């Protein structure tokens, strides 16, 4: 058993623990709690940063596409949807029945978000952010 755990056990059960031992065990427990709270705060900050990066990476292409669809200019005739092409503001009009939701609309965004989170986590790990030099 770890010496701090033994000291805490002796103090808690009253098994011959002196006041100094109780004091040391209390300080060790407080230090362990402070370290775990700091680590939890650090992990929460990185999780929030990764979530923000993933949300920006996920919604930026969708926002750009919607912005291109709704931009001003000449529209299409009735029953048609304007779809932008690459560069130059060119677009093509397609029948509205071709622009409906499909099964891929449900599967692709979460898969992309998962890949983005994984890539972000590996990138942060590669940078070794939050590690001390003696942790290697």
WOLINQUI-V188185 format. One record per run of one state. SS is the DSSP state (a for helix, b for strand, c for the rest). FROM is the first residue (numbers start at 1). LEN is the number of residues. If there is no record, write none. Layout:
SS|FROM|LEN / SS|FROM|LEN
This chain:
c|1|2 / a|3|11 / c|14|5 / a|19|51 / c|70|10 / b|80|5 / c|85|6 / b|91|5 / a|96|3 / c|99|5 / a|104|24 / c|128|5 / a|133|3 / c|136|1
